[in-house]
Amino acid sequence: MTTPDLGNPSTYLTGFSYEAIAELRKNGPVAWIPEPESPNFAGGPGFWYLMGHADVTGAGRRPEIFSSEEGGTWVRDVTPQELLIQRQAMLNIDPPMHSTMRKIINKAFTPRVVKGMADSISKHADALVASLGDGGDIDWVEKVSAEMPLLVLADILGVPSQERHLLYDWTNRMVGFDDPEAVDRRSYASAFLELFAYARRMTEAKRATPTDDVWSMVVNAEVDGQYLNDDQLDRFFQLLVIAGNETTRNMLNGAIVLLTENPEQLQLLRDDPALMPQAIEEILRMFPPIMQLRRTCVQNTEVSGQSIKAGDKVVLSYCAANRDPAVFPDPDKFDITRTDNPHVSFGFGTHFCLGSGVARLEGRTLLAKLLERFGKIEVTGEPVLLRSNFVNGITELPVRLAG
């Protein structure tokens, strides 16, 4: 078989190819993937691609061997200067510094705190559903999936509600770095400058007058007796904006695609709303918002019998792990009654997503209210996908709502 070009962002313009991965998996759970140069991709040295659930989670839980810091977490290689900048963010550092920074934010997303957000999330969902009126033809991304996480994220960060769409704009421009149709290079670079300038104004305000939001807690926290420096805070703000926006948005996109592609499952959910928590987990398994993340091997090791050398690039495929037939019976079937569902869509180990509880609560709340309000929800055209080998992104999605 021809090895799929899994490093090239253009490969994903037609969606993640589960069929190609199933073929690749027949030769074992670890494969070597070349990165040839193409007109829209600079290429790279190639990487080891981990597809098995046990291998993906095992590597992710061993940062001392598979480092996020050594080469960053983007699949493509970056310049040394870019890597230094990336290492200011939690996503691209290893313990012990990662553990220290995580302690700062942990208490903002405890189960008790998330439970306390239920009323405000419910009110935002009510307002969003009401804004849709009697429905009709809409762009689901613009009107629903982008709007809900922005409303919640503004509350969490203490951003004025009327400024929430700044977060959306910056996120799109930063995440879309591989998609020339979505963002040009100048716009990509300026998004960082604009977001960081905004973060520093927020930091100054929250230190002068602390409030009860997450950003106030972060900027007034001390690490080893000192505040986080400006560069660290810039990257902290960037991480919270992207994680709280992009991932939840694409979880909601995946929800509507999967439910309309599987009308019997949609009807089952309408008939039994108590299945909503299981439905959210199955949506996350079948449509992970993040497709894969890169690690760099820092000492010679072995994964499923395959030798991997220090310095080799390793990519952990969340999509492939979520369809591992050794863990998930009938893995390609969308089944909202599935109970044993250890998907990896929110990560694992030291990099488990802190905001996973909030995202789940948003998804359960909004989908329940939409199904209650609209008797008919259907996708009416092909989604426009983001050119990315990182985010499982949909940028436009035509949907029809009717009572």
Secondary structure, 3 states (H helix, E strand, C coil): CCCCCCCCHHHHHHCCCHHHHHHHHCCCCEEEEEECCECCECCEEEEEEECCHHHHHHHHCCCCCEECCCCCCCCCCCCHHHHHHHCCCHHHCCCCHHHHHHHHHHHHHCHHHHHHCHHHHHHHHHHHHHHCCCCEEEEHHHHHHCHHHHHHHHHHHCCCHHHHHHHHHHHHHHHHHHCCCCCCHHHHHHHHHHHHHHHHHHHHHHHHCCCCCHHHHHHCCEECCEECCHHHHHHHHHHHHHHCCHHHHHHHHHHHHHHHHCHHHHHHHHHCHHHHHHHHHHHHHHCCCECEEEEEECCCEEECCEEECCCCEEEEEHHHHCCCCCCCCCCCCCCCCCCCCCCCCCCCHHHCCCCHHHHHHHHHHHHHHHHHHCCEEEECCCCEECCCCCECCEEECEEEEEC
